[in-house]
């Protein structure tokens, strides 16, 4: 890869990082003998580290966030202009960018009508859970308080969000967890729990109903699901799954909470992943791509019916939503989000996601034909995964160290890809790709070539 020329020696910065910063998702013992990665610049799909090495980023900032690419001066300018005018006031009052973005966002989300601001996906989901719990108290005498979540789904890093986490390794060692969260089975047809069935999607959805009946329908307040499971292995819903899920929620008066923290703002080729499957949610949460990482922002969006339930008894001083997010009052987030949305619209990035997503799946399936180690390829839009297995017949997963060897080899080639990581015991074997919505066929060819080379190098 090209070396990005840098005049300054940044070794002092790297050393400060090594001795001062506690990195996310990192075992720091290795930094006693080696330098941490420090990223200093980004432009489009490319990033550069402190040593000047260039990388093609196929995971949008490492965690599916930089949807419109790096170096967007118009977003930076929008944030700067807003901050010098009015940077912050608590969310008990409004702001110009907050009002404008909420209105623009709701135009993309028919059937939903209210936007509650906070500053991370975990926090957005916490707000949704709190809404469900307060509705349970105000409307159902506290009984309908349980929240269902799905095996292999992920909803955030706080203790309560981990209580709704279907990834055992992510939540391990952080218990005891918040009471009232109940797991339902996953919907990964490749790893079918029911054998070879013709209507797997319906069968997987019916498993949710079985849990509801076991727990008691009058105790279940909400079902929280990702439209496409992200860190749990990039699992797209099988045919028939979502229509049946919605039937079940309506039958038992259960709110449907869709977590769009990863899939939202264009990742799948529509504004939101749930719109790919004709889902009519009651609560939708989002973060990451809302402002493409240029400012911290998340949103919990609800129907008017959910919103109105907090106005039911104005004489009761406890009846309104008694919640606040300090940094939900920052104006930088909605200012950046407005410009982020304009870019997606003006550059026709939703259309690009659909076209490039189809091309990426075609190229990945070509790799599957070439490499027996790939057991399954799945995805939607620019959100794709390739599951690695020892044997296609038995579907025995490769050891996670082997998966990470493929990731490491790609990194050596100058291409940054992802993989399931500290998520599922014995199933951290899926390569994950989520390039920015601006990617071209040339970018995808470079990514796939790197994976091809890596699979050849690691497996022969």
PESULNOR-V55909 format. One record per residue. N is the residue number from 1. RES is the residue in one small letter. OMEGA is omega in degrees with one decimal (none if undefined). Layout:
n=N res=RES omega=OMEGA
n=N res=RES omega=OMEGA
This chain:
n=1 res=x omega=178.9
n=2 res=x omega=172.6
n=3 res=x omega=-179.8
n=4 res=x omega=-173.2
n=5 res=x omega=177.8
n=6 res=x omega=-178.8
n=7 res=x omega=-171.4
n=8 res=x omega=173.1
n=9 res=x omega=-176.1
n=10 res=x omega=-178.0
n=11 res=x omega=178.9
n=12 res=x omega=177.8
n=13 res=x omega=178.3
n=14 res=x omega=179.6
n=15 res=x omega=175.5
n=16 res=x omega=177.7
n=17 res=x omega=-176.2
n=18 res=x omega=-174.4
n=19 res=x omega=-172.0
n=20 res=x omega=-171.1
n=21 res=x omega=173.9
n=22 res=x omega=-174.7
n=23 res=x omega=176.3
n=24 res=x omega=170.9
n=25 res=x omega=-172.9
n=26 res=x omega=167.8
n=27 res=x omega=-169.4
n=28 res=x omega=179.2
n=29 res=x omega=-177.3
n=30 res=x omega=-179.2
n=31 res=x omega=173.8
n=32 res=x omega=-177.3
n=33 res=x omega=179.9
n=34 res=x omega=-177.0
n=35 res=x omega=171.4
n=36 res=x omega=174.9
n=37 res=x omega=174.8
n=38 res=x omega=-179.6
n=39 res=x omega=-172.4
n=40 res=x omega=-176.4
n=41 res=x omega=175.5
n=42 res=x omega=177.3
n=43 res=x omega=-179.1
n=44 res=x omega=179.0
n=45 res=x omega=-170.2
n=46 res=x omega=173.0
n=47 res=x omega=178.7
n=48 res=x omega=177.6
n=49 res=x omega=-174.4
n=50 res=x omega=177.4
n=51 res=x omega=177.9
n=52 res=x omega=-179.9
n=53 res=x omega=-178.1
n=54 res=x omega=176.5
n=55 res=x omega=167.9
n=56 res=x omega=-174.0
n=57 res=x omega=179.5
n=58 res=x omega=179.6
n=59 res=x omega=170.4
n=60 res=x omega=178.5
n=61 res=x omega=177.8
n=62 res=x omega=-177.8
n=63 res=x omega=168.7
n=64 res=x omega=-171.1
n=65 res=x omega=-170.3
n=66 res=x omega=-171.5
n=67 res=x omega=-176.1
n=68 res=x omega=175.2
n=69 res=x omega=-175.7
n=70 res=x omega=170.7
n=71 res=x omega=179.8
n=72 res=x omega=-177.3
n=73 res=x omega=-177.7
n=74 res=x omega=176.4
n=75 res=x omega=178.6
n=76 res=x omega=179.6
n=77 res=x omega=178.3
n=78 res=x omega=178.8
n=79 res=x omega=-179.2
n=80 res=x omega=-178.4
n=81 res=x omega=-179.8
n=82 res=x omega=-175.1
n=83 res=x omega=-179.8
n=84 res=x omega=177.6
n=85 res=x omega=179.4
n=86 res=x omega=-172.8
n=87 res=x omega=-172.0
n=88 res=x omega=159.9
n=89 res=x omega=-175.3
n=90 res=x omega=-176.6
n=91 res=x omega=172.7
n=92 res=x omega=172.2
n=93 res=x omega=-179.5
n=94 res=x omega=175.4
n=95 res=x omega=179.9
n=96 res=x omega=179.8
n=97 res=x omega=178.3
n=98 res=x omega=178.4
n=99 res=x omega=-177.2
n=100 res=x omega=-179.2
n=101 res=x omega=178.9
n=102 res=x omega=-180.0
n=103 res=x omega=-180.0
n=104 res=x omega=-179.6
n=105 res=x omega=-177.1
n=106 res=x omega=174.2
n=107 res=x omega=179.7
n=108 res=x omega=-171.6
n=109 res=x omega=-179.8
n=110 res=x omega=-179.7
n=111 res=x omega=178.1
n=112 res=x omega=-167.7
n=113 res=x omega=-177.6
n=114 res=x omega=-178.0
n=115 res=x omega=176.8
n=116 res=x omega=-173.9
n=117 res=x omega=166.5
n=118 res=x omega=-169.6
n=119 res=x omega=175.4
n=120 res=x omega=178.2
n=121 res=x omega=177.9
n=122 res=x omega=-178.6
n=123 res=x omega=178.0
n=124 res=x omega=179.0
n=125 res=x omega=175.3
n=126 res=x omega=179.4
n=127 res=x omega=177.5
n=128 res=x omega=179.3
n=129 res=x omega=179.6
n=130 res=x omega=176.1
n=131 res=x omega=-179.8
n=132 res=x omega=-179.0
n=133 res=x omega=-179.0
n=134 res=x omega=174.9
n=135 res=x omega=178.5
n=136 res=x omega=-179.8
n=137 res=x omega=-174.0
n=138 res=x omega=-173.0
n=139 res=x omega=-172.4
n=140 res=x omega=178.2
n=141 res=x omega=177.9
n=142 res=x omega=-172.0
n=143 res=x omega=-173.3
n=144 res=x omega=-169.8
n=145 res=x omega=-174.7
n=146 res=x omega=179.6
n=147 res=x omega=179.2
n=148 res=x omega=174.5
n=149 res=x omega=-170.9
n=150 res=x omega=171.2
n=151 res=x omega=178.7
n=152 res=x omega=174.5
n=153 res=x omega=179.9
n=154 res=x omega=-175.8
n=155 res=x omega=175.7
n=156 res=x omega=-166.2
n=157 res=x omega=176.7
n=158 res=x omega=-177.4
n=159 res=x omega=-180.0
n=160 res=x omega=176.3
n=161 res=x omega=174.6
n=162 res=x omega=174.4
n=163 res=x omega=177.5
n=164 res=x omega=-175.2
n=165 res=x omega=178.2
n=166 res=x omega=179.8
n=167 res=x omega=-171.3
n=168 res=x omega=-178.0
n=169 res=x omega=177.5
n=170 res=x omega=-175.1
n=171 res=x omega=-177.3
n=172 res=x omega=175.4
n=173 res=x omega=179.7
n=174 res=x omega=177.8
n=175 res=x omega=4.2
n=176 res=x omega=-174.1
n=177 res=x omega=177.2
n=178 res=x omega=179.6
n=179 res=x omega=170.2
n=180 res=x omega=176.2
n=181 res=x omega=-170.4
n=182 res=x omega=-177.0
n=183 res=x omega=170.5
n=184 res=x omega=-175.8
n=185 res=x omega=177.8
n=186 res=x omega=-179.3
n=187 res=x omega=179.7
n=188 res=x omega=-176.4
n=189 res=x omega=178.5
n=190 res=x omega=177.5
n=191 res=x omega=-174.4
n=192 res=x omega=175.4
n=193 res=x omega=-170.6
n=194 res=x omega=-178.2
n=195 res=x omega=-178.1
n=196 res=x omega=-178.8
n=197 res=x omega=-177.5
n=198 res=x omega=-175.2
n=199 res=x omega=-174.7
n=200 res=x omega=-178.2
n=201 res=x omega=178.4
n=202 res=x omega=-179.8
n=203 res=x omega=179.6
n=204 res=x omega=177.1
n=205 res=x omega=179.1
n=206 res=x omega=177.2
n=207 res=x omega=175.2
n=208 res=x omega=178.5
n=209 res=x omega=179.0
n=210 res=x omega=177.5
n=211 res=x omega=178.7
n=212 res=x omega=180.0
n=213 res=x omega=177.8
n=214 res=x omega=-177.7
n=215 res=x omega=-174.5
n=216 res=x omega=-176.8
n=217 res=x omega=-178.2
n=218 res=x omega=176.9
n=219 res=x omega=-174.7
n=220 res=x omega=180.0
n=221 res=x omega=-175.1
n=222 res=x omega=172.0
n=223 res=x omega=-177.9
n=224 res=x omega=-176.1
n=225 res=x omega=166.4
n=226 res=x omega=177.3
n=227 res=x omega=169.9
n=228 res=x omega=179.1
n=229 res=x omega=-173.7
n=230 res=x omega=-174.5
n=231 res=x omega=177.6
n=232 res=x omega=175.1
n=233 res=x omega=179.9
n=234 res=x omega=-175.3
n=235 res=x omega=175.2
n=236 res=x omega=-176.6
n=237 res=x omega=178.5
n=238 res=x omega=-179.0
n=239 res=x omega=177.6
n=240 res=x omega=-174.3
n=241 res=x omega=-173.6
n=242 res=x omega=176.1
n=243 res=x omega=-180.0
n=244 res=x omega=177.3
n=245 res=x omega=-179.0
n=246 res=x omega=175.7
n=247 res=x omega=-177.7
n=248 res=x omega=-180.0
n=249 res=x omega=179.5
n=250 res=x omega=-177.9
n=251 res=x omega=-173.8
n=252 res=x omega=177.2
n=253 res=x omega=-178.9
n=254 res=x omega=177.9
n=255 res=x omega=178.8
n=256 res=x omega=-178.8
n=257 res=x omega=-179.8
n=258 res=x omega=-179.8
n=259 res=x omega=-178.1
n=260 res=x omega=-176.3
n=261 res=x omega=177.5
n=262 res=x omega=-170.2
n=263 res=x omega=-174.2
n=264 res=x omega=177.2
n=265 res=x omega=165.6
n=266 res=x omega=-172.8
n=267 res=x omega=-176.5
n=268 res=x omega=-179.1
n=269 res=x omega=168.0
n=270 res=x omega=-178.1
n=271 res=x omega=179.0
n=272 res=x omega=-178.2
n=273 res=x omega=-177.9
n=274 res=x omega=180.0
n=275 res=x omega=174.0
n=276 res=x omega=-169.9
n=277 res=x omega=176.6
n=278 res=x omega=178.9
n=279 res=x omega=177.1
n=280 res=x omega=-174.4
n=281 res=x omega=173.3
n=282 res=x omega=179.6
n=283 res=x omega=175.7
n=284 res=x omega=178.2
n=285 res=x omega=-176.9
n=286 res=x omega=176.8
n=287 res=x omega=175.2
n=288 res=x omega=-173.7
n=289 res=x omega=-179.2
n=290 res=x omega=176.4
n=291 res=x omega=177.9
n=292 res=x omega=176.8
n=293 res=x omega=179.3
n=294 res=x omega=174.2
n=295 res=x omega=179.4
n=296 res=x omega=178.5
n=297 res=x omega=167.8
n=298 res=x omega=-177.4
n=299 res=x omega=168.0
n=300 res=x omega=-172.9
n=301 res=x omega=-175.9
n=302 res=x omega=169.9
n=303 res=x omega=176.5
n=304 res=x omega=179.2
n=305 res=x omega=176.8
n=306 res=x omega=179.8
n=307 res=x omega=-176.9
n=308 res=x omega=-178.7
n=309 res=x omega=178.1
n=310 res=x omega=174.8
n=311 res=x omega=-169.2
n=312 res=x omega=-176.5
n=313 res=x omega=-176.6
n=314 res=x omega=178.7
n=315 res=x omega=179.0
n=316 res=x omega=-176.8
n=317 res=x omega=179.7
n=318 res=x omega=-169.1
n=319 res=x omega=-179.3
n=320 res=x omega=-178.1
n=321 res=x omega=-172.6
n=322 res=x omega=-175.1
n=323 res=x omega=173.2
n=324 res=x omega=171.8
n=325 res=x omega=-176.5
n=326 res=x omega=-173.8
n=327 res=x omega=165.8
n=328 res=x omega=177.5
n=329 res=x omega=177.2
n=330 res=x omega=179.8
n=331 res=x omega=-178.8
n=332 res=x omega=-176.9
n=333 res=x omega=179.6
n=334 res=x omega=176.1
n=335 res=x omega=177.1
n=336 res=x omega=-177.9
n=337 res=x omega=177.6
n=338 res=x omega=179.7
n=339 res=x omega=175.4
n=340 res=x omega=178.9
n=341 res=x omega=178.7
n=342 res=x omega=179.4
n=343 res=x omega=-179.9
n=344 res=x omega=-179.5
n=345 res=x omega=-172.6
n=346 res=x omega=-179.6
n=347 res=x omega=177.3
n=348 res=x omega=-174.5
n=349 res=x omega=175.9
n=350 res=x omega=177.7
n=351 res=x omega=178.9
n=352 res=x omega=178.6
n=353 res=x omega=-180.0
n=354 res=x omega=-178.1
n=355 res=x omega=-178.4
n=356 res=x omega=177.2
n=357 res=x omega=177.2
n=358 res=x omega=179.6
n=359 res=x omega=179.9
n=360 res=x omega=178.1
n=361 res=x omega=176.9
n=362 res=x omega=-179.7
n=363 res=x omega=179.0
n=364 res=x omega=176.5
n=365 res=x omega=172.7
n=366 res=x omega=174.7
n=367 res=x omega=179.0
n=368 res=x omega=177.4
n=369 res=x omega=-175.7
n=370 res=x omega=-172.9
n=371 res=x omega=179.9
n=372 res=x omega=-178.3
n=373 res=x omega=177.5
n=374 res=x omega=-179.6
n=375 res=x omega=-175.8
n=376 res=x omega=173.1
n=377 res=x omega=-178.0
n=378 res=x omega=178.0
n=379 res=x omega=177.7
n=380 res=x omega=-177.4
n=381 res=x omega=179.2
n=382 res=x omega=178.6
n=383 res=x omega=-168.7
n=384 res=x omega=178.0
n=385 res=x omega=175.5
n=386 res=x omega=-178.1
n=387 res=x omega=-177.0
n=388 res=x omega=-177.1
n=389 res=x omega=176.5
n=390 res=x omega=-175.6
n=391 res=x omega=-177.7
n=392 res=x omega=-178.6
n=393 res=x omega=-177.9
n=394 res=x omega=-176.5
n=395 res=x omega=176.9
n=396 res=x omega=-177.3
n=397 res=x omega=171.7
n=398 res=x omega=176.2
n=399 res=x omega=-176.4
n=400 res=x omega=178.2
n=401 res=x omega=178.1
n=402 res=x omega=176.4
n=403 res=x omega=-179.4
n=404 res=x omega=175.9
n=405 res=x omega=176.5
n=406 res=x omega=177.9
n=407 res=x omega=-178.7
n=408 res=x omega=179.6
n=409 res=x omega=176.3
n=410 res=x omega=178.7
n=411 res=x omega=177.1
n=412 res=x omega=178.3
n=413 res=x omega=180.0
n=414 res=x omega=177.9
n=415 res=x omega=-177.4
n=416 res=x omega=175.9
n=417 res=x omega=-179.5
n=418 res=x omega=176.5
n=419 res=x omega=173.0
n=420 res=x omega=-168.4
n=421 res=x omega=179.9
n=422 res=x omega=-176.3
n=423 res=x omega=-169.9
n=424 res=x omega=-179.3
n=425 res=x omega=178.1
n=426 res=x omega=-177.8
n=427 res=x omega=172.5
n=428 res=x omega=-169.6
n=429 res=x omega=-178.6
n=430 res=x omega=171.8
n=431 res=x omega=-175.5
n=432 res=x omega=179.3
n=433 res=x omega=176.7
n=434 res=x omega=-179.2
n=435 res=x omega=179.7
n=436 res=x omega=-176.9
n=437 res=x omega=-178.3
n=438 res=x omega=-171.4
n=439 res=x omega=178.9
n=440 res=x omega=175.5
n=441 res=x omega=178.7
n=442 res=x omega=176.6
n=443 res=x omega=-177.7
n=444 res=x omega=176.5
n=445 res=x omega=180.0
n=446 res=x omega=178.8
n=447 res=x omega=-176.8
n=448 res=x omega=177.2
n=449 res=x omega=178.9
n=450 res=x omega=178.3
n=451 res=x omega=177.3
n=452 res=x omega=179.0
n=453 res=x omega=-178.0
n=454 res=x omega=178.2
n=455 res=x omega=178.3
n=456 res=x omega=-178.1
n=457 res=x omega=-175.9
n=458 res=x omega=-173.6
n=459 res=x omega=179.4
n=460 res=x omega=none
